[in-house]
Amino acid sequence: MPTLLIAIRNLFGERGRFIITVTGVTFSVVLIIVLQALYQGWTAKMGQYIEAQDADLWVAQAGSRDMSHSISLLPSSAKQTITDLSSVASVTPFIGKRVGLEIKGKDRIIYLVRYDPTATVGGPVKLIEGRANLSAGEVIIDRVFANNTGFKLGDTITVGNESFTIIGLASGGDLVAMSFAFISPADADRLFQLPNLTSYFLISVSPGADREQVAQAITTAVPNSIVYTKEEFIEINGQFIREAFLPIILVLVLIGVATGIAVIGLTIFTSTIEKAREYGVLKAIGATGGQLNRVVAIQSLTSGLIGYAIGVIVSFLLGIIVGRFVPEFVVRFRLFDFAWIFALAIVMALSAALIPTRRIASINPADVFKA
């Protein structure tokens, strides 16, 4: 029984219906791929700044959650305590503070960082325009923040009663809900008013040293502190994205799957009804229900696979085009995600094939020969 030929003929014989089916599947696949890519991209953004810092350990105040949603304050004197520990190569204080701004009638949040250009850590990930040698009254902002607010080099930002001239644009410092900005040590000390305090300590351990042992030693030596490895701190700072967006993504993925199943199933079901006489003839000449169901399954799978292939291409194009105009549209495509979405597309197609099978089973070959 040439089930493949019959399925292909049925599928491509009606181009309008075929286009509608593939378009629906493509929409579902694009929705799922882009959502997953955005989730991965935003999660990576949350840890991009931390990843770029040349530090093995981050020392924070015990009980602080992450850089975006909690405050960490440690005594500056702890720097010497940590420096005196064995296997500690360097200790750099990191001072930052979330600051709310009103720009053009909209509330914005930036994370102001005390940046010493002579330090090896704590600065912008990458300077893409302007200069990095900050002086008093100057600031470096992230390019995403600049694009969203319309700021450019030479413009002035007002923080409280202080005004800062933008002398640099950097990348890698956007955290979705806020962006990093960098000011001189003198400005930070005056603006933050945190004498003898720091937010974090960035630690580099000696070559060959056990980071876990060093972390334990720091926790013991510095009261009310907690020590994270770089990987742990990246994970913690990305937790917000997972908690906030995973439930939303799950719901939208389910909607995409349901849409794909409905589009494929209903279009093939309609085709099955219209070709009921042909299926009856096939049954009359010996075709089994299983063979006819395979015809439907092949039609459904073909639609699903073509829709998946087009969806992958469209998703890539969206990532490139939209990302140029909307800096927040940061996508990260992974082979693993394409693999499980491909498997999902197959499951979606096979599930859709179940819709017309009952109609096929009810076809009576005797009806074909009635006048």
C-alpha positions in Angstrom: 0.0 0.0 0.0 1.8 3.2 -1.1 0.8 5.1 2.0 3.6 7.7 1.6 2.5 8.6 -2.0 -1.1 9.0 -0.9 -0.2 11.1 2.1 2.0 13.4 0.0 -0.7 13.7 -2.7 -3.3 14.6 -0.1 -1.0 17.1 1.6 0.3 19.0 -1.4 -2.8 18.6 -3.5 -4.5 21.4 -1.7 -1.9 24.2 -1.5 -4.1 26.7 0.4 -4.8 24.3 3.2 -1.2 23.1 3.3 0.1 26.7 3.6 -2.4 27.4 6.4 -1.3 24.2 8.3 2.4 24.9 7.9 1.9 28.6 8.9 0.2 27.6 12.1 2.9 25.1 13.0 5.6 27.7 12.2 3.9 30.2 14.4 3.8 27.7 17.3 7.5 26.7 16.8 8.7 30.3 16.6 6.7 31.2 19.7 8.4 28.3 21.6 11.9 28.8 20.3 11.9 32.6 20.8 10.5 32.3 24.3 13.2 29.8 25.3 15.9 31.8 23.6 14.8 35.0 25.4 14.8 33.1 28.7 18.3 31.8 28.1 19.5 35.2 26.9 18.1 37.1 29.9 19.4 34.5 32.3 22.9 34.9 30.7 22.6 38.7 30.9 22.1 38.5 34.7 25.4 36.9 35.1 27.4 38.5 32.3 28.9 41.3 34.4 29.9 38.8 37.2 31.4 36.4 34.7 33.5 39.1 33.2 35.1 40.0 36.5 38.5 38.4 37.2 37.5 37.1 40.6 37.2 33.6 42.0 35.0 34.4 45.0 32.5 37.1 46.0 32.1 37.9 49.7 28.7 39.3 50.6 26.8 40.2 53.7 25.0 37.1 55.1 21.3 37.2 54.2 21.7 39.3 51.0 20.1 37.7 48.0 21.6 39.1 44.9 22.8 42.4 43.4 19.4 43.4 42.1 17.1 42.9 45.0 19.0 43.2 48.2 21.7 45.3 49.9 25.0 43.9 51.0 27.2 45.9 53.5 30.5 44.7 55.0 33.1 46.6 57.0 36.0 47.8 54.9 38.4 46.7 57.6 37.6 43.1 56.7 39.8 43.6 53.6 43.0 43.2 55.7 41.5 40.2 57.6 40.9 38.5 54.3 44.3 39.5 52.8 46.1 37.9 55.8 44.5 34.5 55.0 46.6 31.9 53.3 45.9 31.2 49.6 44.3 34.6 49.0 46.1 36.4 46.1 44.2 39.6 46.0 41.2 41.4 47.6 39.3 44.2 45.9 36.4 46.1 47.6 33.3 46.5 45.3 30.9 49.3 46.2 27.6 49.7 44.4 24.2 51.0 45.0 20.8 50.9 43.2 19.6 54.4 42.4 16.2 55.5 41.1 16.1 58.2 38.4 13.3 60.0 36.6 14.2 60.5 33.0 11.7 62.1 30.6 8.8 61.3 32.9 9.7 57.7 33.4 11.3 55.9 36.4 14.6 54.2 35.7 17.0 52.3 37.9 20.7 52.1 37.5 23.3 50.3 39.7 26.0 52.9 40.4 29.4 51.4 40.9 32.5 53.0 42.5 35.0 52.5 39.7 38.7 52.9 40.1 40.3 52.8 36.6 43.5 51.5 38.2 41.8 48.4 39.6 41.8 45.2 37.6 38.2 44.3 38.6 34.9 46.0 39.1 34.8 48.1 35.9 32.7 47.9 32.7 32.7 44.6 30.8 33.7 46.3 27.6 34.0 50.0 26.7 32.5 50.5 23.2 32.6 54.2 22.9 34.3 57.1 24.8 36.9 56.7 27.4 37.3 54.8 30.7 39.6 57.2 32.8 36.8 58.7 34.9 37.2 62.0 36.6 35.0 63.7 39.1 31.5 64.6 37.7 31.7 61.9 35.0 29.9 58.6 34.4 30.0 55.6 32.1 26.7 54.0 31.3 25.6 50.9 29.5 24.6 51.2 25.8 21.2 49.5 26.4 20.4 52.2 29.0 21.6 54.8 26.6 19.4 53.5 23.8 16.4 53.3 26.0 16.7 56.8 27.3 18.2 58.5 24.3 21.4 59.5 26.1 24.6 60.0 24.2 28.2 61.0 24.9 28.4 64.5 26.4 24.9 64.4 27.8 24.2 65.0 31.5 22.6 62.6 34.0 21.2 63.9 37.3 21.4 61.7 40.3 19.8 63.3 43.3 21.4 66.7 43.4 24.5 65.7 41.5 25.0 66.0 37.7 27.3 63.7 35.8 28.6 64.0 32.2 28.5 60.8 30.1 32.1 60.1 28.9 31.7 56.4 28.0 29.3 53.8 26.7 29.9 50.2 27.8 28.4 46.8 27.0 27.7 43.8 29.2 26.2 45.7 32.1 22.5 45.4 31.4 20.4 43.4 33.9 17.0 43.6 32.1 15.4 45.6 35.0 18.4 47.9 35.5 21.9 48.7 34.1 25.3 49.3 35.6 26.8 52.8 35.6 30.3 53.7 36.8 31.4 56.9 38.7 34.7 58.0 40.2 35.7 57.0 43.7 35.5 60.5 44.9 31.9 60.9 43.6 30.9 57.5 44.9 32.2 58.2 48.4 30.3 61.5 48.5 27.1 60.2 46.9 26.8 56.8 48.8 27.8 58.1 52.2 28.9 54.7 53.4 32.1 55.4 55.4 34.1 52.4 56.3 31.7 50.1 54.4 31.8 48.1 51.2 29.2 46.1 49.3 31.3 43.1 48.3 34.9 41.8 48.3 36.1 40.3 45.1 38.7 37.6 45.8 41.4 36.0 43.7 42.8 32.8 45.1 46.4 31.7 44.7 47.1 29.2 41.8 46.3 25.7 42.9 44.4 26.7 46.0 41.1 25.1 46.8 38.4 27.7 46.4 36.0 25.9 48.8 38.6 25.9 51.6 39.4 29.5 51.0 35.7 30.4 51.1 35.2 28.5 54.4 38.2 30.3 55.9 36.8 33.7 54.9 33.4 32.9 56.3 35.0 32.0 59.6 37.2 35.0 59.7 34.6 37.7 58.7 31.5 37.7 60.9 28.1 38.0 59.2 29.5 37.1 55.8 28.7 34.6 53.1 31.1 33.6 50.3 30.1 32.5 46.8 32.2 31.1 44.0 31.8 33.0 40.8 29.6 30.2 39.4 27.4 30.3 42.5 27.0 34.0 42.4 26.1 33.9 38.7 23.5 31.3 39.5 22.0 33.3 42.4 21.7 36.5 40.3 19.9 34.6 37.5 17.4 33.1 40.0 15.1 36.1 39.6 14.6 35.4 35.9 13.8 31.8 36.5 11.3 32.6 39.3 9.6 35.4 37.4 9.6 34.1 33.8 9.5 30.3 33.9 5.8 30.1 34.9 4.9 32.5 32.1 7.1 30.7 29.6 5.5 27.4 30.5 2.0 28.7 29.9 2.9 30.3 26.6 4.7 27.1 25.4 1.5 25.1 26.3 -0.5 27.6 24.2 1.9 27.2 21.3 1.7 23.4 21.5 -2.1 23.5 21.7 -2.2 25.9 18.7 0.0 23.6 16.6 -2.1 20.5 17.5 -5.3 22.3 16.7 -4.1 23.7 13.4 -2.7 20.4 12.1 -5.5 18.2 13.5 -8.4 20.3 12.2 -7.0 20.9 8.7 -6.3 17.2 8.3 -9.6 16.3 9.8 -11.3 18.6 7.3 -9.3 17.0 4.4 -10.3 13.6 5.7 -14.0 14.4 5.6 -13.7 15.8 2.1 -11.9 12.6 1.0 -14.1 10.2 2.8 -15.2 8.6 -0.5 -11.5 8.0 -1.5 -10.8 6.4 1.9 -13.9 4.3 1.5 -12.6 3.1 -1.9 -9.2 2.2 -0.3 -11.0 0.3 2.4 -13.1 -1.5 -0.2 -10.0 -2.7 -2.1 -8.4 -4.0 1.1 -6.7 -1.1 2.9 -6.7 -1.6 6.6 -7.5 1.1 9.2 -3.9 1.0 10.3 -2.7 1.8 6.8 -5.1 4.7 6.5 -4.1 6.0 9.9 -0.5 5.9 8.7 -1.5 8.1 5.7 -2.9 10.7 8.2 0.2 10.4 10.5 2.6 11.0 7.5 0.6 14.1 6.5 0.7 15.3 10.1 4.4 14.6 10.5 5.3 16.2 7.2 3.4 19.4 8.1 5.1 19.4 11.6 8.6 18.9 10.3 8.3 21.6 7.5 6.8 24.0 10.0 9.6 23.3 12.4 12.3 23.9 9.8 10.7 27.2 8.7 10.2 28.1 12.4 13.9 27.7 13.1 14.8 30.0 10.2 12.3 32.6 11.2 13.5 32.5 14.8 17.1 33.2 13.8 16.0 36.1 11.6 13.9 37.5 14.4 16.8 37.3 16.7 19.0 39.2 14.3 16.6 41.8 13.1 14.7 42.6 16.3 17.9 42.6 18.3 19.2 45.5 16.3 16.3 47.7 17.1 15.4 46.5 20.6 18.5 46.0 22.8 16.5 44.1 25.4 15.6 41.4 22.9 18.6 39.3 23.8 18.3 35.7 22.5 20.6 32.8 23.1 20.0 29.8 20.9 21.2 26.4 22.1 21.4 23.1 20.3 19.8 21.4 23.2 16.8 23.6 23.0 16.4 23.0 19.2 16.6 19.2 20.0 13.8 19.1 22.6 11.7 21.5 20.6 12.1 19.2 17.5 11.0 16.3 19.6 8.1 18.4 20.8 7.1 19.2 17.2 7.0 15.5 16.5 4.8 14.8 19.5 2.6 17.7 18.5 2.2 16.4 15.0 1.5 12.8 16.1 -1.0 14.1 18.7 -2.8 16.0 16.0 -3.0 12.9 13.9 -5.3 11.3 16.5 -8.0 13.8 15.7 -9.1 12.4 12.3 -8.5 8.7 13.1 -12.0 8.3 14.6 -13.5 9.7 11.4 -11.5 7.2 9.3 -12.6 4.3 11.5 -16.3 5.3 10.9 -16.0 5.2 7.1 -18.1 2.4 5.7 -16.8 1.0 2.4 -20.4 0.1 1.4 -21.3 3.7 1.3 -19.0 4.2 -1.7 -21.2 2.0 -3.9 -24.5 3.6 -3.0 -26.1 5.7 -5.7 
